[in-house]
Amino acid sequence: MSIPCFPEYVPLTMELKNEMHPKLSLTPDGVSEFTFADLYLFRKRYNYRISKIEDKTFIISGIQPPHNPGEESRTFFMTPCAAPGRGILEELFRTHDYWKNISDSVLIPVQKHLEEWGIEILEDRDNFDYLYLRTDLAELSGKKYHKKRNLVNQFLSSYTSSGKPLRPELIPEAIGVLDRWREDKGSEGDYTAAREALDLFSDLNLKGSLYYIDNKPAGWCLGEPIGRGRIFTIHFEKAIDEYKGIYQYLNQAFASGLPEYFTYINREQDLGDEGLRQAKMTYRPSGFVRKYTGRMGK
């Protein structure tokens, strides 16, 4: 199966990986959603369907589920590689509520034209990806990381820890951690996507590490290179909460183990959650992958 040209769509399936992955991997901004793995793992949540404009860009159509009771779902489209022309955009706005996750490299070349066409562009702060220098997270040096460094040191003095690159034979141990995480959390969260990421670890070309405390599996990180290989994005990070400081340890240990050619680590967005935003800001991001939404003016 191949991706049809707009206005035809097909569901997002594993068979589309070879067509989509090479182009998505060349997008320069490092948008965490714009990898084949991330799109595939959340295809059911957003009911993704795929189209294309010749060989220039993909059009990803989706449905945003309601955040709160009483809200209605909303339809959106995304264009990870380039902006469509005016005619196609107008047709897309007739069938979708908004244009989502517009990146700088897509927006800047056409921004003037979008304004002329009556398309309003707004920053989407809740969906900005947090970028950190890999060396900052690995070294935790200086006053700004004093508290984080202390937590990691306390963890290391309290537990005997070790880590291994995640390999297919270790997946059952990682699943055990994930099941315990769901049990402790008392809700599903992103369990379904995380479990499928582990099950399809090799097929989706994901990379990760599994960490042990006293030789027992206790946490893991999983992600992939983006932004033309300069950025590593962490899609999932799961651990057993009973070990105090384990998430700070995972963060530092995983950053330390990444190859030096990764300049940045992308730890994705906060989705407007104030607690999550505060937690991400305490790690002093070096910048953001900015994203915008587009709406057709009335």
PyMOL commands that set and color helices and strands:
alter all, ss='L'
color gray80, all
select helices_A, chain A and resi 14-25+36-41+43-46+86-95+104-116+125-127+134-139+143-158+168-185+191-199+227-229+246-257+274-281
alter helices_A, ss='H'
color red, helices_A
select strands_A, chain A and resi 10-11+49-53+57-64+74-78+98-103+119-123+129-133+161-165+207-213+216-226+231-239+264-266+287-289+291-296
alter strands_A, ss='S'
color yellow, strands_A
deselect
rebuild
show_as cartoon
